[in-house]
Amino acid sequence: MRKDSGVQLPPYVQVASPRNARAATPVVSVVIPAYNESNRILPHLRDCASYFAEKKEPFEVLVVNDGSRDNTTDLVREEMGRFEGLGLVTYEKNRGKGHAVRVGMLAARGAWRLFTDADGSTPIAELERLRKACSDEGCPIAVGSRALTAPGIERKIKPHRYLIGQIFKTVRQVLLNVRVHDSQCGFKLFSAEVANKLYPVSRVDGFAFDVELLYLAALAGYQVAEVPVNWHDSEGTRVSFWRDPFKMVADMCRLRRLHAKTFKD
């Protein structure tokens, strides 16, 4: 399937477009990666529906089913009957969060493309902060941050996640010189032009995909705004304190080699 951008999606990907897909080109596409999220995703989808109903601008919300083995897809398909802006991107094999976000971003049609976690840890209304930062600072990328503070910002983070974040920040700066305070917050906004340039060359399918995108943005010379957002820990997180930090560090060690020639021509 080929989108208007000319980007080719993998042949194993199936897309059920939102019912409003024939309307105007979306101002915003929201991409939600989902793997066995049947217990958590519906409240977030309904928050998205309420938010965009008030905005009164063209939009789409795309859930990317990353090979779920529960009834996530059934719930999303049922919700599509009530939420005309909701679509489903799906494939059978679980390939990782990074892969799901990549596919969703390339399937999206919006002028701006946000990815957000299925548990709604960052409320969808925080999109306003990212859009404002892009407008005020002239940036094509804005990333939510749990490390920065501002009036009205509330964060509830478990101590072990905070520790992982601090260790990861140090390693990230040493290995890749990526200087954002929080690379792992699942709330990032890209212009369509930037998404269509960065995502086709991204390679990491695991949790370090956020760092890869920021590294690619630096290689391509894009300015990134880091924006404090409201965030709360949700039950059911799949980040392992003992396993995933080592995987992410290993991925970071590979990034320079993977992208030694990216954007060099």
C-alpha positions in Angstrom: 0.0 0.0 0.0 1.4 3.4 -1.0 0.5 6.6 0.8 0.3 10.1 -0.7 3.8 10.7 0.6 5.1 8.0 -1.8 6.4 5.9 1.2 5.9 2.2 0.7 4.5 0.2 3.6 5.6 -3.4 4.2 3.4 -5.9 2.3 2.4 -7.7 5.6 0.7 -4.5 6.9 -3.1 -4.1 6.6 -4.7 -0.7 7.1 -8.4 -0.1 8.0 -8.7 3.6 7.4 -10.8 5.9 9.6 -14.4 6.6 8.4 -13.4 10.2 8.0 -10.5 9.4 5.7 -12.1 10.9 2.6 -12.5 14.3 4.3 -9.8 16.9 4.4 -6.2 16.0 4.9 -5.7 15.7 8.7 -4.0 18.5 10.5 -2.9 16.0 13.1 -2.4 12.2 13.0 -2.0 10.4 16.3 -0.2 7.1 16.2 -0.7 4.6 19.1 1.4 1.5 19.1 -0.4 -1.4 20.8 0.7 -4.9 21.9 -1.8 -6.7 24.1 -3.4 -3.5 25.3 -7.0 -4.6 25.7 -7.0 -3.7 29.4 -5.8 -0.2 28.9 -6.4 1.3 25.5 -10.1 2.2 25.5 -10.0 5.1 28.0 -7.1 6.7 26.0 -9.0 6.3 22.7 -12.1 7.9 24.2 -10.0 10.8 25.6 -8.7 11.3 22.1 -12.2 11.3 20.7 -13.4 13.9 23.2 -10.3 16.1 22.6 -10.6 16.2 18.8 -14.4 16.7 19.0 -13.7 20.0 20.7 -10.8 21.0 18.4 -13.0 20.9 15.2 -10.1 20.3 12.8 -9.4 17.3 10.5 -7.5 14.5 12.4 -7.0 10.8 12.5 -6.0 8.4 15.3 -4.2 5.2 14.1 -3.8 2.3 16.5 -1.0 0.0 15.3 -1.6 -3.5 16.4 1.9 -5.0 16.9 0.9 -8.7 16.7 -1.3 -8.7 19.8 -2.5 -12.0 21.0 -5.4 -10.7 23.1 -8.5 -9.0 21.8 -7.0 -5.5 21.2 -7.9 -5.5 17.5 -11.5 -6.5 18.3 -11.9 -3.7 20.7 -10.4 -1.1 18.3 -12.6 -2.3 15.4 -15.7 -2.0 17.7 -14.6 1.5 18.8 -14.2 2.5 15.1 -18.0 2.3 14.8 -18.3 5.0 17.4 -15.2 7.1 16.6 -15.1 8.2 13.0 -11.5 9.4 13.2 -10.1 6.0 14.4 -8.3 3.7 12.1 -6.4 0.4 12.6 -3.0 -0.6 11.2 -2.2 -4.3 11.9 0.1 -7.2 11.2 0.4 -10.6 12.7 3.9 -10.9 14.1 5.0 -8.9 17.2 8.0 -6.8 16.0 8.5 -4.3 18.7 7.3 -0.8 19.7 9.8 1.0 17.4 8.6 -1.0 14.4 4.9 -0.2 15.3 5.6 3.5 15.6 7.5 3.5 12.3 4.7 1.8 10.4 2.1 4.1 11.9 4.0 7.2 11.1 4.4 6.1 7.5 0.8 5.2 7.2 -0.3 8.5 8.7 -1.5 11.3 6.5 -1.4 14.3 8.9 0.6 17.5 8.5 1.7 16.8 12.1 2.2 13.3 13.5 2.2 12.5 17.2 3.0 9.1 18.7 1.6 8.4 22.2 1.6 5.4 24.4 -1.6 3.2 24.5 -2.0 3.7 28.3 -2.4 7.4 28.0 0.4 8.1 30.6 0.6 11.6 29.0 -2.9 13.0 28.4 -3.7 13.8 24.8 -4.4 17.4 25.7 -0.7 17.8 26.3 -0.4 17.9 22.5 -1.2 21.6 22.8 2.1 22.2 24.5 4.0 20.5 21.8 2.2 22.3 19.0 2.8 25.6 20.7 6.5 24.9 21.1 6.8 24.0 17.4 5.0 27.2 16.5 6.9 29.5 18.9 10.4 28.0 18.3 10.0 27.2 14.6 10.8 23.5 15.3 9.7 20.6 13.2 10.0 18.2 16.2 8.8 18.5 19.8 9.2 15.9 22.4 7.5 15.6 25.8 9.7 15.5 28.8 9.2 14.1 32.3 12.5 15.7 33.4 11.6 19.3 32.9 9.3 21.3 35.2 6.9 24.1 34.6 3.9 25.6 36.4 0.9 23.3 36.3 3.0 20.2 35.4 2.4 17.1 37.5 4.6 14.0 37.3 4.2 10.7 39.1 7.2 8.4 38.4 8.2 5.3 40.2 11.7 5.5 41.7 13.2 2.6 39.6 12.0 4.3 36.3 13.6 7.6 37.4 16.8 5.7 38.1 16.7 4.0 34.7 16.1 7.4 33.1 19.1 9.0 34.8 21.5 6.2 33.8 20.2 6.2 30.3 20.6 9.9 30.0 24.3 9.7 30.9 25.0 6.9 28.5 23.1 8.5 25.7 25.0 11.8 26.0 28.4 10.0 26.1 27.7 7.6 23.2 25.6 9.8 20.8 25.7 13.4 22.1 21.9 13.4 22.2 21.3 16.2 24.7 17.6 16.1 25.5 16.9 15.5 29.2 14.3 12.7 28.5 14.4 10.7 25.3 12.0 8.0 26.4 8.8 9.8 27.1 6.2 8.3 24.8 4.9 11.6 23.4 6.6 13.0 20.4 5.4 15.3 17.6 6.9 15.4 14.0 6.0 17.4 11.0 5.0 15.2 8.0 8.1 16.3 6.1 10.4 15.2 8.9 8.5 12.0 9.7 8.8 11.0 6.0 12.5 11.6 6.1 13.5 10.1 9.4 11.3 7.0 9.8 12.1 5.3 6.5 15.8 5.1 7.5 15.2 4.2 11.1 16.2 0.6 12.0 15.7 0.0 15.7 12.6 -1.9 16.6 13.0 -2.0 20.4 12.7 0.6 23.1 15.8 2.5 22.0 13.9 3.7 18.8 13.3 7.0 20.5 17.0 7.7 20.8 17.5 6.6 17.2 15.0 9.1 16.0 16.6 11.9 18.0 20.0 10.9 16.7 18.8 10.9 13.1 17.2 14.3 13.7 20.6 15.6 14.9 22.3 14.1 11.8 19.8 15.7 9.5 20.2 19.1 11.3 16.7 19.4 12.7 16.0 21.5 15.8 14.1 19.7 18.6 12.0 21.4 21.2 11.8 19.6 24.6 8.6 20.4 26.4 7.5 19.5 30.0 4.3 17.5 30.0 2.0 16.0 32.6 2.7 12.3 33.0 1.8 9.5 35.4 3.0 5.9 35.8 0.4 3.4 34.5 0.0 -0.2 35.7 1.1 -2.9 33.3 4.2 -1.3 31.9 6.4 -3.7 29.9 9.7 -1.9 30.7 11.9 -4.3 32.7 14.3 -2.8 35.2 16.7 -5.7 34.8 16.5 -6.4 31.1 15.6 -3.4 29.0 18.3 -0.9 30.0 20.9 -3.4 28.8 19.1 -3.9 25.5 18.8 -0.1 25.0 22.5 0.5 25.7 23.4 -2.3 23.2 21.1 -0.6 20.6 22.8 2.8 21.3 26.2 1.2 20.7 25.0 0.1 17.3 23.5 3.4 16.2 26.7 5.0 15.0 27.5 2.0 12.9 24.0 1.7 11.6 23.9 5.3 10.5 27.5 6.0 9.5 26.4 7.0 6.1 22.9 8.3 6.7 22.2 11.8 5.3 25.9 12.0 4.2 25.0 12.3 0.5 
